[in-house]
């Protein structure tokens, strides 16, 4: 019914930049929260950034000032601009969205995209 498709991951050098995109498609009535989580090997999945339908934003302390989340409601898409990348940003990044489909509101996840920061 609903798919979240991510793109934009890859390899970057320390201090470099990457931009992630995540587009939702399907029988969508409305999208409430959208965001990004990440999971490094041996670690739990953690929140990176989240943006509400009204534009309120939360960032993990570790990415404040370096990452910027935004969304295009007309395209059902959320973005994550990642600047000044550090080795510790290496992880699989997962897109997340809370979506109203027909009469149900549920949480959906993307398949994950690898971000590797290495020299």
N, C-alpha and C positions, 0 to 999 in steps of 0.2 A: 504493500500500500504506500509506504513512505520510504524513500531512500535518502541518505546523506552521502554525498560523494565529495571526497576531499581531493585536493591537488596542491602542489607547490612545495612539497617536502624535498629533501635532498641533502647535499653536502655543502657546507660552508666553512670558511676559515674563521678562527676567532676574530671578533670585531666585525665580521661580515653581517649580511642581511639575507633574510628569506621572507617570502610572503605566502601564507597558507590561505586557501579558499575552501569553502564548504558550501555546496548548493543542495538545498532540500527540494525534493520533487515528490509528487503523488497527490493524493486526495486531501489536500491541506485546506483547512478552514482558516486557521490562524497559527502563527508561531509566537510563542511567548519568549522564554529565555533561550538564548543561543550562547554557545561558548566553546572553549577549548580546554581539554585536560591533557595531561601527558603522563607517560609511564616509562621510567628508565629501568633497565634490568635490575632485578632484586628489590625494586621499590614499589610502593603502592601508587595507584593512579592518583594524581593530584590536580587540583584546579589551577589552571594558568590564568584564564580571564573569562569573564562572563558579562553579557550585555542583555538587558531586559528589552522588552518591546518598546518601552518608553525611553530607552537610551541610557539608563543607569548602568554604570560599569563598575566591576570589581576586578582587581588584579591580585595575583599572588605577590607577596612582598619581594620575592626573588626576581620578578620581571618588571616591577614598576620603574618607569622612566626609560625602559628599553623596548617594551612591546606595546603595540597599540591594537586594540580590537575595534572593529566597526562592522556594521551590517547594512545591507541594502534590502529593505523589506519588499520592494517591488520585484526583486530577483530571488527572494527567499535565500539569501546568501550571507554568510558571515566570513569575515576576513581576520587574519592575524598577521600584522606587520611586525617582524622580529628584527630588531637592530642590535648592534653591539653584542653579537652572539658570544656566548661563553661555552667552554667545554661542557660545563654542567647542564647546558640546555639540551644536550643530546638525549633523545628519547623518542618514543612513538607518540605522536600527537593525535588525539581523538577529538573529532567534532561532536558536539552535543546540541540537541535542541528539544525543547518541550513543545509539542505540537498538538493542536486540536484537529482531530480527524473525525468527521461525522459527529458523534455524540461523546467522544472519548478524548481526554487529554493524556498523552503518554510521553515518556522520554525515549528519544531515539539517539543512536550512536552511529558515527561513521566507522569505516573499516580500519582507520588508522593510517597515518603517513609517517615515515621515518624521517627524522631530522638528525643529522650527524654534524657535529662541529669538531673539526679536526684540521691540524696544519699539515 
